[in-house]
Amino acid sequence: MASPQAGALPRYEGEARRCVALPLGGIGTGHVALCGDGALRQWQLHNRPNHLGFLPATFFALRVAGVEPPLDIRRILQSPAVPPAAEPAPNVVDHVVPHDADPPTAHWSPVSSTAFEGAYPFGRLTYQDPALPVDVSLEAYTPFVPLDDEASELPLASFTFTLSNLGATRLHGWILSTLQNAVGWDGATPIHGDACSLYGGNVNRVVARPESTAIVMDNPGLPDDDPRAGELALWTRSPSVPLPRFAGTQDALRFVEALKLLRPTIDDDWSEDAIRRACNELPPLLHVPVGASPPGRTWNGALAAAFSLAPGETTTIEFVTAWRFPNRYVDFDQFGPDTVIGGSRLWLGNHYAKRFGSALDAVDYYAEHRDRLHGQSESWTAAFATSTLPDAVIDTLLAQGSLIRSPTTFRASDGRFFGFEGSLGESTLNWNGSVGGSCPLNCNHVWNYEQAVSRLFPALERSMRETELEVSQAPEGYLPHRVVAPVWLPQLHGRRIGGPDQPALDGMLGAFLKSYREVQQGASQDWLAVQWPRLRRLFQYVDTTWNRGGDGLLLGEQPVTYDIALHGPNMFVGGLWLAALRALEEMANLVEPDAAAQYGDLFRRASERYDALLWNGEYYAQLAAEASHEFGEGCLADQLLGQWWAHQLDLGYILPRERVRGSLQAIIRHNFRRSFRDFEHDYRTFADIDDEGLLVCTWPNGGRPPVPVRYCDEVWTGVEYQVAAHCFIEGLHREGTELLEAVRARYDGTRRNPYNEIECGDHYARAMAGWSLLEAVTGFRYDALQGRMTIVDQPGRYPFVAGTGWGTIEIDANGSLELSCLGGRIELRELKVDRPGESQRLLVQPREVRLEEGERATIPLRL
C-alpha cells in the first residue's frame, strides 16, 4: 500500500484489495461495504451485525455504445475476485466472497481489474480495462462531518461515477444500478438469488419527479412493529429509465441491452434535456411483473442512467441507496440473569428513523444539502491528506471514523448512544456465534480506551456518561461495567455480570477520567455540577472498598478488562487510580474547591506507594497474590494506561518521568515481536506468521504463572495504539513509529481489512484508542472550559478537533501559527506553547480569537 502524500489517498492495488471493505452508512444506521474489487458486501442495515450479510442482484454495470464506428461494450463494474491468500489470516472474513446463485459476471464480463483509494468516509475505485473506450471511476461515501452528529447519521450511501471519453468520436450509454428489495429479511438468513424463506409480499414502486427518479421498496404486509419492517430506496438525479421489478440478474442486463437513445441519435441533440426527454418517452422494453412478490420471493429494482460524451468530455452520474429500518429490538444476549417482561419484545428503535419518516425523506435531505455535506466531508479527508503527519498516523486516523459508524454502535430512538464491544464474527465463534453485537452494552472497561467518539462527536460521548452515571450507577455507588437496555429495566446491581463477573474496577476508575475529558471537550461546568454528586459517591465506594489501608494502595479483588480479577497491587489498576485522583482534584477545583485538597493529598501518597512497591528496576510489575490469572513479574503492555490518560487530560506525570520512559522502552523491548511463526497462541490469534505486533504480557525474567493473566498471548490493536501514542508523547519516536507501522502493515488489505480491527468481534471499540495518536504526535490539547489550546512550536501542518470546531493548524519556520476553521466555531482565549528541549511552556494570550467556518487567524508565536 502506498502511503498518502499531499492531496493523495491510501491506495490498494493487486492483492492489497483482497480484504478492503469500506463501510458506508451513518452513525447508528448500519452499513454496506464497498470492497476493493468493486462489489457491495457486508449488508448490515437490519439492526443485526452480520459481517457475511449479502444481497444478491445488487451491483453496478456499464454499457458504452458508439454509432460510427459501431461500438457496444458491456462490463460489470467489479473485477474478478482476488484469489485467496496463501496463508489467510485467522479470525477474519473480509476476504470472503459470498456464494451468488446468479452472479452478474455470469452474463457480462467483469472489468479486468480495479484500484482502490480510501480515506474514510470516501472510497474511490478506478476501473481498469483496456477494452473500455472511457475512463471510469467511482466515488462512494456517506457524509461525515466532525461535531455534527445529525449530518453524520444519514441512512444512505452515495455512489458517483465519473466517465471520460478517451476517443475521437461521440460515445453514449448507460450505467446500471440495481438493488434487491430486502424488506422482510432478518439480516442473517441466506438469500438465494431472489429467494428467501422470509420474503414475499414485497412491493417496488417508481417515484418520478421532474429532476429525479427513485424506486421505493417496502413490504406492506408486515406489521408496522415487525423487526423486519422498513423501506429501501434507489435514487438518481440523472436522466434514467427505471426497471421497477425483476427477478434474475440476467433480466436487468437484458433490459440495459434493449435500451436506446434513438431521438438524440437522429436529431444529433445530446443535451441533457434531450436525453431526459428520450428516457421519459421510451416505451416499455420488457414486460415487467406486477403486484407484490410471491411467497418466498422478492423483487429487485434497477435504474439505468443515460449519458453522452463528446471526445474528451467528462460527466458524472450519482446513485443513492437509502434505507429505513426503524424497529431495533433487544435481540441480543444481555449479561446477567434473563429479564422476562410478560413475553413482550423490548423495543429500542433508531434515532435516525425519528428524523426521517421514509427512506426517500433521507434522500431528499441529502439532495438539498448535498454540496455542503460533500464539501465538509471532503475538507475532513483533505486536512489529513495534505498534512505533514507521519504516513502511518494518517492511515490510522482516517480509518477511526469507520469504527464509530460500524454496526458496533447505535442510537436508540430516545437519542441515547450505545456501543457493543464489537460485532460478532469469526473471532467470536468459539463462544457466541457470528451474528449480533458482541458483549453488550457500553462496556466501560473496553470503552476506557476509546477516544474517537469523544473528540469527533462529543455530544454522543456525553450521552454515554449520562447513561453510566444517571442510569447504571448502583445505590451503593459502584458502576456495573455493562448497561441493560432499555434503560428502564433493572440494571446489573448485585448480580454476576460476566467479563468479568463482578463490576470492573478499571471501568469505574475510567468514569472519572472520561467525565473530566467530557468537560474539556465542551460539557459545561453546569453539566459537571449535575454529575459531581454521582462521581463523589463512586469515589467513596472505590475508596472504602479497595483503599482499605488509607494509604492510597488498592487491595483485594480487582476485576478488570482481561475478564478476570487481579488481586495484588499492580500499576494497570494503580495507574488508572492515580490519574483518577488527579482528575477528581481538577474537577473539585471547578465545583467544590474545598474538597480538592483531599484528592491531591491522596494522589501524592498513593503515587509514592505504588512507585516504591512495583518498580523492579526496569518496569512496573505486580505484587501477585496466590490466585489464578495474575501476571506477577510479567511485563504488561497496559501497565501505563493511567499515565496515557493523564497526558491526554493534561494532568502531568503521575509517576516519575524517567521510570515512565523506561517502562515504555521495556514494553517495546520485551513484548514486541517481529514474527509469530514459532509462537503458540493460547487464546485467539490476531497476529500470525510474518506479522509484527505487541503481546499483551510477557515474562522476560521468567516466572510465568501456571495460569497467567488471560489473553496474555494475544495482540490487541487498542493496546498497541495506546502504547504507540504514549511513546510519541514521551519522545520515543522510533519506538512509536515501529509499533504503529506494524499495526497498519497487518491491516494493509492483503490479509486484513484496514477498516475493521478485530478483537472480540469485528470493528472492535478498543481500537478507537488510535485517535489519541493525533494529539500524541502533534502535542495538541484543547480545554473548552478554559478556551485553552496547547500546541508544540514545531513547523508542520495537521488537523485538529476542539470541542465546538475543527480545522487545521499550520506552523511555519518563522514561528507563525495559522489557525483555520473548517467546521463549527472556535473560541480561543489562551494558547500554551511547548518548545522541544524546553521544560517551560510559553503562554501566549492573544486577543480573543473567534472563528466561524471558513475563517482563519494568524498568531505569532515568537516576538
N, C-alpha and C positions, 0 to 999 in steps of 0.2 A: 504494500500500500504506500502510495506516495504521500508525503506529509503536505499539509496545506501551506501555500505561500500567500503572499499578499493578493487578495482577491480570488484565491482559488479555494477548492474544497477537497477533503479527503477523497481519493479516487480508488475504486476497486475494479480490477480487471482480471480476466483469466480465472484461476482457481480462487482468488480472493473474493469472487462474487458468491461463492458456494453457500455461505451461511448468512449473507446480508439480508436482513428483513427489517425495513424501517417502518415503525408503527405510524399509522395515520389515524387521527381521531382526537377529539378534545379531552380535557380533563374530565374523568368520570363517565365518559361516553362509550368506552370500549374502543377497539381498533381493528383495522385491517392493515396488513403489512405489504408494502411494495418490496419485492425481492430483487436480488441482483440480476436475475435472468429476465426480469420484466413481468413475472407472474404476480398475481394477487393471492396471498395465502394468509393463514392465521386469522380467519374471520372470527372476531370475538365481540360482536355487537349486542349479544343477547343476555348480558348481565351474568355471564358464566365464563371465567377464564378457561380457555381450552386452546393450547398452542397449536394443536393439529386441526382446528376447525377449518373446513374447506367448503366453499360454494362452487360447484361446477358451473360451467357455461357462463362464467364471468371473466371477461378478457377484453383486450383491445386488438383491433385488426386494421389493416391499411390496404386500400386498393388505389393504385395510381394508373391513370389512363392518359393516352395521347391520341389525337385524331390522325395527324400526319407528322412523322411516320407513325404507323399504327403501333400502339403500345398498350399493354394491360398486364400489370404485375400485382400480385396479391401476396400479402405476408401477414402472419400472426405476429403481433408486436411483443414477442418474447423469444428468447434464444433457446436452443436445446438445453436441457438441464445440465448443470455442471456435474461431471461424474463424481461419485463418492470419493472421499479422501482415502488414501492408502491405509491410514490409521485414524479413523474418525474419533473425535473427542467423545468421551463418555458423558452421559447426563445432559446431552443437548439434542434437539430435534430441528433446529433451524435449517439444516441441510435437507430435511426430508421433503421429497416431492410427493404429495398425496396421490393416490391412485385416482385416475379420472376415467370413468367408463366411456366417455365420448370426448376426448381432448380435441381442441380446435386444430392442433397441429396434425391431426389425422386427416384433415381435409385441405388445409392450406399449409404451406411451408412456413416454418419459423424464420426469423432473421438469422443471419449467420452467427452473430454474437452481440453482446452488449457491453457497455462500460457504465459503471455506477459511480456517481459523485454524491456524497451525502454530507450535509451539515444540518442537523436537526433544527427546524422541522422540515427541511427540504430534502427530497431525494430527486436526483436528476439522472435520467437514463439517456444514453446515446445508443441508437440502434445502428449496428454495423452490418452492411450487406452490400457487396459490390454490384449486385444486380439492380439495386434501387436507384432511380434517377433523381431522387430527392434526399436531402439530409433530413433526418427525423430525430427529434429528441423529445423527451417528456420531463416536465417539472411537476412533481406531486408534493402536496403539503396540506396541512391543516393549520390555520392561523395560530401563531404562538407569540404572545405579547407579554413580556415580563410585567408583573404587578397588576395585570388586567386579567383576572380570572374569568370574567364573562367573555371577553374576546377569545380566550384560550380554551373554552369549553364547548366549542361548536361541534355538533354531532355530524360531521361530514368530512369528506376528503375531496380535494380539488386535483384534477389531472389536466394539465395544459400541454398540448402538443405543439411543437414548432416545426414547420415544414419549410424547406428552402429548395427552390428549383435550381438544380445544378446544370441543366442543359440549355440548349439554344432554341427550344420550341416550347409552346404553352403546354402545361400539364393540368389535369384536373383529376378529381377522385373523391374518395370517401374515407373517413376514419370512423370505425365502428366501435361503440362502447356498449357492452352488454352487462346485464345484472340479473341474477336469479331472485325471484320473489321468495325470500326466506322467512316470511312471516308465518309463524306456526312451528318453525324449527326451534329446538331447545338448545342449540349451540354445541351439541355434542354427538347426537345420533348421526351415524354415517348417512350421506346422501349419495345416491347412485344416479348420475345424470339429473333428470328432473323428478326422480322418485325417492320418496322417504315416507316411512310409516306415519309421520306427523303431518304430512302435507294433505291438502285437499280443501277446496273452497277458496283458493287464492284468487284474487282479483287484481288485474292490472288495468289502469285507465290512463288515457293521454290527456294532459293538460296543455293545451296550445294557447299561447299568448302571442301578441304581435312581435315581441322581441325574444321569445324563448319557447322552448318545448321541453316538457317533462313527462316521464312515465311514473306514475304514483302506484305503489304496490301495497296491498293490505290483505287482510283475511277477515271479512266482516262477520263470519260465522263464529269467531272466537269471542268469548265474553270479554268485556272491557277490562276486567281484573285478571285475566289469564296471564300467567308469566310469559307466555309466548306471543301475546298480542303486541301489535306495533305497526310500523309503517316504514317503507323504504321509498326513495325517490332517486331517479336518474335524470339529470337536467343538463341542458346546454343552451347557450345563448346564440350559438352559430346556426346558420340555415341548416335544417336537418329534416330527415324523414324518420318517423317512428315505426318500429315493429313492436306493437304493444304486447303481443303474446306469441311465444313459440316454445317448442318442446326441446328438440335436439339442436346441438351446436351447428350441425350442417344446415339446418333451416335458416339460421341467421346469416351464415356465409353465403348461402344461395340467394338470400334477399339482397345482400350487397352486390352480388354479381349481376342481379337484374336491374339495379338502379341505373338511371341515366339522367343526363342534363341536356336534353335534346334542344330545347328552345335557345339556351345560351350558345350552343354549338352552331345552330342555324343562323342566329342573329349576330353572332360574334360579340355578344354582350356578356362579359364576365364580371360585371359589377355585383356587389353583394346583394343589392335589391333584386337583380335579375335572377341570381341563384336562389334567393329566398322564394321568389315567385315560382320558380321552376319546382322547388321542393314542395311548396304548398299545393301546386296544381297537379303533381304527379299522381296518376290513378293507382289504385291498389295493384301491386305486382304479384303478391302471393295471397292466397286465401288464408286469412288469419282466424284461428279458432276463437270462438266467442264464449262468453259466460265465465263462470268460475271453474277452476281446475277440478278434475275428477278426484275422487278419494285416492290418497296415496301419491298424488302428483301435484306439481306446481307449474306455473308459467314462468318463463324467462321473458325479459324485455330488452329492447335494444334501440339505440339512437344512432343513425348514420348521419354524420355531419359532412356536408359537401365543402369542397374547396376548389379554387382555381389559382394557378400560379403562372405568371408570365416568366420568361427567362430571368433568372437572378432574383426573383421576387420571393418574399418570405411572408408567411401567415401563421396565425395561432388559432387553435381550437381548444376550448376548455369544456370538460365534462365535470360535473359534480355528482358524487354519490352521497346521499344523506340518509339518516335513519332516525327513528324514534321508537324506543322500546322502554316504556315508562314503568313497567311493573317489576322492579327489583324486589325480590323477597329474600328472607334469610333462608337460603337453601344450602348453607354451608354449615359444617360441624363447628359449633361453638364449644370452647373448652369449659370444663366444669360439668356439673350434673345437667342432664337434659331438662329443659323447661317446657312443659306442655301446657298450652292455654286452650283447653277445650277442643283440641284438634284444629284450631284455626291457623291460617297462614300468617306469618309475620311480615308485613309489607314495609319496605323502606322507601321505595320509589327512587326516582332520579331527579336531581336538581335541574338538569338541562331540559327535562320534559315539562317542567313547570314554565320555563321560559318560552318554549316552542310547542304550540298545540299540534303541530304536524311536522313531518319531515320537510315539506315544502316551505313551511314557515322559516325553518332554519336556513334553507337555501335563499329565500327572499332577503333575510337579514344579511347573509353573506354577500349577496349580489349588490345590495345597497351600500355596503361598507367595504367592498372588495379592495378598492385601491388603497385605502388606509390600512386594512388588515395585512395585505400583501407587503406594503411598504414597510410597516413596522416589523413584520416578521423578517423581511429581508435585511433591514437595518441591524437586527439582532445577530444574524449569522455573519454579516459583513463586519461587525465590530470585532468578531473573533478572527475571521479570515484575514483581516488587514492588520491584526495586532502583531506585536513583537514577542508574544508569549512563546515558550518552547512548544515544539510540534506536538509532543505527547500531551501537554497540558491542554492545548486547543482541542485535540481529539477527544480527550476525556470530557471537557466541559460542554462541547457541542452535543454529546450523547446524553448528558444528565437529564435534559428535559423529557426525553423519551421515557424515562423511568417514572416521572411524575404522571405522565398521561397513559401509562400502560394499564392493563386491567387489574394491576395490583392495588390501585386506588379507585375510590368512587366518592361521589357526593350524594347523600340521601336527599329526599325531597325537601327536608327542612333546612338544607344548606350545610349540614354538618359534613366535614371531610373525614373520610375513613381510609385506612390502609390495611391490607393484609401484610404479612411478611413478604410474600411473593405470590406468584401464580403457580398453582400445582402443575407439575410437568414431569419430565423424565427423571429428574433428581429426587422426586418425592414418591416414586412408585413403590419404594420399599415400605412405605407406611401409610400413605393416604391417597393413592391414585394420582391421576393426571388431569382431572377436570375440577375446576373451582379455585377458590382462594386458599392460599397456604397460611395456616396459623392465624386465624382472626383473633381480635381486631385491634389495631393501633398498639401493637406490642411495644411497650415503651422501652424495653432494653434493646431491641433491634433498631427502633427508630431513634435511639440515642445517637446513632452515627449519622443519620440523615441531616444534611444541611441545605439541600437544593430547594425544597419547598419553602423553607423559612426565608430564603433570600428572594426567590423568584415570585412567590405568591404568599407573602406573609399573612394575609388575612385567612388563608386556608390553614396555615400552621397555627394561628391563634385559635382557630376552631378546635384543633386537636388538644390544645392546652385547656380550653374551657370544658371540653368533654371529660378530660382527665381529672380536672380539679373539681368541677361542679357536679359531675355525674358519677364518676368511677370511685372517687375517694371514699373510703370506709369511715364510719363514725369515729373509729379509734385513731384515724389519721393516716393510715397506710394507703398505698395505691396498688391494687391488683395490676398485674402487667398486661392484662387484656380487658377490653371493653366488650360488654354484651350488648347486642343490638336486637331490636330497637332499644333505645336508652331508657325507656320506661320499665323495662324488665329488671328484675333483681340483678344486681351486679355480683361479681365474684368475691363476696365478703365471707370470710370464714370457710372457704371451700378450697379443695385441691384443684389447682388450675391446670398445670401441665406446661412444661417447657419454660422454667422449672415448676415444681409442684407448688411451692409457696411464693408469695409475691416477691418479685425480683428487686433486690436491694439496689442494684446498679440502675434499674429503671426509675426507682424513686429518687435517687440522687440526681439523675438526669433531669427530673422535673424542675429542680431549682435552676439548673443551668439553662434549660430551654425557656423557662419563664423569663429569666433575665435577658436571654437572647431576643425574645419577642419584644421586650421593652426597647431594646436597642434598635430593633428593626421597624419600629413605628407604633407599637402599642403604647398608649398614653400612660402617664403616671396615674390617672384615674383608674385605668384598667388594672394596673398593678395593685392599687389600693383595694380593689374588689377581691383580687386573688390572694392578697397578703395573709389574711387570717387562715386560709386553707394551707398556704405554704408554711406558716408557723406551726399549724397543727401537724403537718407532715414532719417538720423538723423535730418537734417534740417526740413524735413516735420513733423516728430513727435514733434520736439521741438516747432515749430511755431504753430502747430495745437492744442497741448494739454498743453504745458508748458506756458500758457498764462501769468502767473504772473512772470515768470522768476526765481522763487524760487525753481524749480525742482518738483513741485507738479502738476501732470497731472489732468486736469479738463475737464468736458464736457462728451459727449457721447463716451464710451469706449467699442466698440464691442469685444466680447471675445468668447472663446471656448464653452461656455454654450449656444451658438446660440442666444444670446441676447446681449444687451449693458448694461453695468454698467455705472453709472453716478457719484456718489460720489467718493471721494478718497478712494482707497482700496489697501490692500497690495498684492492682487493677481496680479494686473497690476503694482502697485508701486514696488513690489519686482523685477519683470522682468525688469523694467526700471532702477532700481538701479544696477542690475547685468549687464545690457546692457551698462550703463555708464562706469562701471569698465572695461568691455571688450573693449569698444571703447578706453579707456585710454591706455590699454595694446597694442592694435593694432596700435594706433597712435605712440606709442614709437618705433614701428618697421618700419613704413613707412612715418610718418610725425611728428617727435618728437616735433616740435613747437606747435602742436595742442593738445598735450596730456594733458596739464595743464587745459584746459577749461573743459574737460570731468571729470577730477578728482575733480576740484572745484565744478562743478555742482553736482557730486555724493555726496559730503560731505554735501552740503546744502540740497539736496533732502532727504538724509538719515535722517538727523535731523528732517526735517518737517514731513516726514511720520511716524517716530517713535513717535514723540510728539503727533501727531493728532490721531493716530489709536490704540495705545496701551491702552487697557482697564483694565489693571492690571492682566489679565490672558492670553489674546491672542490679535491678531490684528483684529479689527472689521472694519466696513465700515462707513464713513460718508455718509449716504444714502440720495439721493435726492428723491423728490416726483415723483417716477416713478415705473412702474411695474418691476418685476424680479430683485430687489435689494436683498441684504442679511443683510444689517444693522448691528445689534448686533449679527448676527449669527457667528458661529464658522465654517469657511470654511476650508475644509480639504486641499485645494490647496493654502492656504494663504502664504506659504513659498516656493512656486515653484521657485521663483527667487533665494532664498538662496541655494536651492538644486543645481541649475545651477552654482551658484558662487563657491560652493565647488568643483564641478566636474572640473571647469576650473581653480582651484587653485587661486581664486580671493580674498579669505579671507571672513571675515564677512561683510555683507552689512548692518546689524542691530546688536544691542548689543547681545552678545553671550548668556547671561543669559535669555534674552527675547525670543530668538530663541528656546532655550531648553524648556522654559516654555510654549511657544505656541505649540510645538510638543506634550508635555505632555497633554496639554489641548485638542488637536485634538484627541488623543487616548482616553482620559477620556470621552469626550462628544460624539464623532462620531462613536466609535467602539461599535458595537452591537454583543451580544453573542447569539441572537436568533431573528428571524423575524416572529415568529408565530402570534404575536399580532400587527404586523406592517402593516400600509396601504401604499401601493406604489402608488403615484400619477401618475408616469410615468411607465417606463419599470422595470421589475423585474429581477435583476441579482444575488440576494441572497434571499433565502426564507427559510421557515420552520426552521430547526435547524442549518442553516448556520451561520457563523460569518462573519462580514465584516464591512467596513468603509463607512459611509454615506458621501455624498458629502458636506452636510451642515446641521447643527443642531442649535437650539436656546436654549441653556441651561438656559439662564436667561429670557426666554420669548421674546416677541417682534417679533415673526414670522410674516413677512408681509402678507397681504391678497393675494398678488400674489408674491411668493418668487422667488428667483433665480431658473431658470429652472434646472431640473434634481437633485434638492437638495436631494430627497429621493432615489436616485439610488446609487449603489455601482459599482465603476469603478476600474478595476484591475490596469490600468495605474496610477491612483492617489494613489492607495494602495501601489504599488511598489515604487513610488516616496517618499511617506511618510515613508515607512519602511526603505528605503535606507537612508533617511535623519536621521532617528532615530539612525541607526548604526553609521553614521558619528559623531553624537553628543554624542555617548557613551551610548545611551538609548537602550542597547542590549535586555533587557527583552521586551520592547515595540515593537521594530522592529521584534523580533522573533515571538512574539504573533501574530502580524498582518500578517507577511509573512506566517506563518503556517496556518492561517485562509484562506488565498487565495488558497494555494495549497490543503487544505482539500476540498474546494469547487470543485476544478478541479482534483479530485483524481481518475477519471474514472467511479465512480459509477453513477453519475448524470450529469457530465460534462467531456469534453474531455481535458486531460492535454495539448494537442497540439492545442487548439482552444479557445482562450479567447475572450469573446463576449462583444460587446457594441452596437454600431450602425452597426450591421453586425458581421459576423464571422471573425476570425483571425484579430482582430482589432489592428490597428497600435499603438494606445496609450499604449497598453500593453508592447511594447518594451522598456518602461521605466525600465522594470525589469533588463536590462543589467547593470544599474547603481549599482545594488546590489554587483557586484563583486568588484568594486573599493571602495564602501562604507564599505564593511566588511574587506577588506584587507588593505585599505589605499593606494593602488597602484595608481599612476598617471604617465603619460608619456607626455613629450613635445618633439616632434620630432625636432622642430626647434632648440631647445637648446641641444638636445641629453640628456635630463634630465629625470631620473626616480626617483620617490618618493615612499618610502615604509614605513611600520611600522616595527620596530625591535621587532618582536614577533614570537616565534617559530611556524612553520607550513609550509604547502606546498599548493600551489594554482597555477592555470593557470593565464596567463596574455596575453594581446594583446597590442602591442606597435607600431602602425603605419605601420612599414615595416616588423615586425617579431612578432612571438608569441612563447610561450613556457611555462615553469614552473619556479617558484621561490620557493626555499626551504631554510628556515632559521632554523638552529639548536639551541639547548640550549646554545651553546658556542658563539653565535653571528656571525656565519659564514654563508654567503649567497652563495647558488649555483644557478647560472643562466643557464638554459638550453634552447637552441633554437630548437624548434621543426618544425618551418616553417619560410620561408623568411630569413631575416637577421636582426641583432640587432646591433645598434651602440650606445654605451653608453659613454658619456663624463663626466657626473656628476650624483651623487647619493645623494639624500636627504633622511635622515632617521628620522622619527618621533619615539619618545620613549614614551610609555604610562606613563602618570603622569608628563611629562616634557614639558614645553612650547616651548623650543627652538629646532630647528631641527639641527641634526648633518649633516654636509656637508662632504661627502666622495668624494674625487676626485682621483679615481683610474687611473692608466694608461689606456688610451682609450681602451675600450672593443669593439671588433668587432667579432661577432659570425655568422657563417653560419649554415644552418640546420644540426642538429646532433652534434653541438659543445656545449661546456659548459665552464663556468668560475666560479671560486670561489673568492669571495671578502670578506675580513674580515671587520666586522662592528665595532669591538671593538679592541682596541690596548692593 
